[in-house]
Amino acid sequence: MRFLERLDEAKSEYEGIKRRMMRMDTGALR
């Protein structure tokens, strides 16, 4: 069960990174 906890943690971390990347991309485009 601890594996699922870590998976959820990693997923939320990945989402945050993806959001940051998207923001950086839009900032670089303009």
C-alpha positions in Angstrom: 0.0 0.0 0.0 2.9 2.3 0.6 3.7 2.0 -3.1 0.4 3.6 -4.0 1.1 6.5 -1.6 4.5 7.1 -3.3 2.9 6.8 -6.7 0.3 9.5 -5.9 3.1 11.7 -4.5 5.1 11.3 -7.7 2.1 12.0 -9.8 1.3 15.3 -8.1 5.0 16.3 -8.3 4.9 15.5 -12.0 1.7 17.6 -12.5 3.4 20.5 -10.8 6.5 20.2 -13.0 4.3 19.9 -16.2 2.4 23.0 -15.2 5.6 24.9 -14.6 7.0 23.8 -17.9 3.8 24.9 -19.7 4.0 28.3 -18.0 7.7 28.6 -19.1 6.8 27.7 -22.7 4.1 30.3 -23.0 6.5 32.9 -21.4 9.2 32.0 -23.9 6.9 32.1 -26.9 5.9 35.7 -26.3 
